[in-house]
């Protein structure tokens, strides 16, 4: 028996075992835009399950009708999750259930956490049916480093909280991913332009859909490109921001420019010089000021 045959037999055995499980919860990823992206396995699980737990039944019906699937649907939201768990408790204990979101992989910035906790505590077999993810797709298309990344979910609604987050982001070395609504997109990009003007970003619009497009570059360029057409601000967006890559210099680097800085001290205010040196070295402004004072005295 060759290796490939052996692997296939193990897969078939697992399917047989799962088919004979009397109760389970399958977390099924659904398309994020293009209905052709759903997997054969996801379709089979949806067809064979007893009930489907979803966010918005009207939205999920578009996919299910396309697949010719008719099942009892339960709407799950953050505000009613405990109530729904009680309502479907008997099904979870005795039937095969499926959890889906409006699009993509469930639980990522979507309800369902308490449901999974319930299943784990009650030893209900829980499995994941992987598939489309706007987070992964946006990273792949961004052109930015992928070895390490952080997902922040939706950007804060408050402008002050958003500003606070972006200030923290200026020190983040990993690539960062955000969900951004269309009415918040320009505010987000303008804040990046204000606090991290040289940081590369990627704005992914309508992933997997007919109007998919990716804007890449520094924030000022991306903003300019997006403002070329009103249509560019319509749709769903995922933002990817490069990590902090600039080398933070130390005083040994400044020493190399001692003579040039001494000339500058004679012509410009220390405050102006501090701002210039800090911009390019990221050294603490107070330390730069003290260093320049000592230089001025010599």
N, C-alpha and C positions, 0 to 999 in steps of 0.2 A: 504493500500500500504506500503510495507516494505521499509526501507531506501535504500537498494541496487537498488530496482526498481526505486525509486525516482531519485537517482543519474544517473542511465542509461538514464532515460527520459530527464534529463537536458543535458546530453552529446549528445543525439540524436537531441535535440532542437538546440544546438549550431552548430552541423554539418549541420542541415537543414538551419539555418541562414547563415552559411558560404557558403553553396552550392548556395544560392540565392544572394550572394554578386556579383555585376557586375564587380567590380575591387578590387584587393587586391595584397599584396606582402606577400608570405609565405617564411620565412627563414628556410630552411630544412637542418637538419643534415644528413650527409651521412656516410657510413662506413669509418673507418680509416685504414682498411686492409682486414677484413673479410666481404665479401658481405652479409653474412647472418645476419649481425647486423642491417640492415636497418629495420625500423618499418613498420607495416602495414599502419599506418596513412601516413608516409612519401611516401610510394609507391602510395597510393591513391591520395595524393595531386599532385605528379609528373604526374600521369596519367590524372588528371582532369584539370591541368593548361593549359594556352594558350602558354606561352613562358617560357623558362628557362634561367636565367642569371647565368653564371658559370665562373670559372677562365680559364680553358683549355678545350675547347670542345672535343679534342681528348681523354683526360683523362676521362671526364664525360661520353663520349659515351660508354666506357667499362661497366659502371654501367647501363646506360640506355638501352643498347642493351641486357644486361643480363635480364633486367626486361621487355623487349619487348616494350619500350617506345620510340616513335618518336615525337620529338618536335623541334621547332625552337630554336636554341641556340645563345646566345650573350656572347661574351668573355669580361669579366670585369676585369680590372687591375687598379692599383693605378694611372698609367700614362694616362689612357684613360677614367676614371670614368665619368668625366663631359660630355665628348663627347657621351658616351653610354647612359647616362641619357637623353640627348636631343634626341638621336636616338630612344629610346624606350618610350619616354614621352607619346605618344598616347596610347600605350599598358598599361602603368601604370595607365592611367586615365580611361581606358575602359575595361581592361581585367584582368584575374587572372594570376599573375606572380609568379615565384619561384626563389629564390636566393639559390644557392648551392656553395660550395667550392670544391677543389680537394678532400678533405677528412675531415671528422669531422664537427664541428659546424662552420658555416660561421662567418666572421667578426673577429674571434680571430686570430690575426696576418695575416689576409687576407683582401682583398679589400671589399668595400661595405658601408663604413661609410657615404659617401656623398649620396649614394642611399637611405639609411635609413632616413637621414636628409630630403631629398627631400620628401619622403613619409609622414613623420611626418608633415612637413610644409604644404603639400597639402592635409592633412586629408585623406590620402589613408590608408585603413585598413591594418595594418601590424601585423602579428602573427608569433610566433616561433614554429616550429615543432622539439622538442628536440630529442636528440639521442647521438650517440657516440662522445666522447671527449677524446683526448689523455691526456689532462691535468688531468681530473678526474681519468682516468684509471691509470695513473702513480702515482698519489697520493695514490690511493687505494692499489697499489702493493708495494709502497715504504717501508712500515713498519715504516714510520716517522709520527710525530704528524700532525693531519689534522684539528684541531679546527680552526686554522688560517693559511692562506697561501697567498703568493704573486706570481703572474705570471709576468715574465719579458719578455716573447716572445723569439725571437732568440737572442743568445748572440752577442755582438758587433763584427764586422769584424776586427776592429783594435785591435792589441795586447795590446796597451797602454790603450785603452778604456776598454778592458776586465779586465785588471789588476786593473784599477780604480774602476770598478764595484765590483770586488771580495773583494777589500779592504773595500768598503762600506758594503758589505754583511757580513763581519766579525762581524758587530754590529747588524745585522738583527735578531730579535728574532723569527720571523715567518718562517715557512717552505717556501722555494723558489722553483719555477718551471721554467725551461728553455727549449727551443727548441735548440738542438745542432746538427749541420751537422756532418757527419762522419769524414770529414777532419779537423774539429776543436775539435773533442772530446778529444784527448789526451792533446792538449794544455790547454783545459778547466780543465781537471782533474789535470794536473801538477800544474796549478796555484792554484787550491784549496789545493793541497798538500803543496805548498809553504807557503800560507798565512793562511790556516785553517787546519793543518794536523790532528787534532783530531776530526774534524766535520764529522758526519755520512752523507753519500750520497747514492743515488740510481740512477743507470743508466738503463733506460728501453729501450730495443732494440726491434724494429719491433712489436709494440703492436698489438695484436689480429691476427697477421700473424703466419704462420707455424714455423718461426724461432724466435718467441717471447722469450725473456729471460731478467731477471732482475739481475743486479750486485749490491750487497749491501755491505756496510762496510765503513771504512774510505777510503779516496782517494788513499792512497798507496796500499791498498789491492785491491780495485776496478781496479786500473791500472794494477796491476800484473795479476789479473784474466782475464782482457780483452786481454792482450798481449799473453795469452796462445795460441790463435788461430788467424790467419789473418782474418778469417770470422767474428770474433767478432767486427771488425771495419767497417763492411758493413751494410748498412741499415739506418733506421731513428731512432733518439734517443731523448728521453725526460729525462732531468736530474732533480733530486729532491734533494735539499740540506737542511739539518736540520738547524733549527734556533740556535742562540747563547743561550746555556743553562748553561754555566759555571758560577758559582757564582763569582761575583766581590767582592773581599775581601776589607776590610778597614783596617786602621792602628791598630784597636783593635785586628785583627787576627795576625798581625805581632808581636804585643807586646807579644803574647803567645810564640814566638820563639826568644825573645830578647837574652837570654843566648847563644843559638846556633849561632845566627847571629853575636854576639859579638866575638865568637871564629872564625867565618869565616872572619870577618874584620881583625883579626890579621894575617890571613894566605893568603887571596886572595885580589885582587884589588877590589876597590869599583865598578868599571865598570862591572866586571864579576858578582859580587853579585847582582847589579842592574838588569842585564839581567835575572838572575835566578829568582829573586823575581817577576819581572814584568811578566815573562812567566806564573807563577802560580797564580798570584793575579790580573793582569791587571791594577794595580795601576800605575798612571803616573810615568814615570822614574825619572823625576826631583824631584818629591816629595819623592820617595824612596831614591834618592841620598842625599837629605838634611837630611832625617831621619837617614841615616847611618852615615853621618858626625857628627850629634849630638851624636849618639851612640858611635862613635869613640873617641869623646872628653871626654866622661864620664868615 
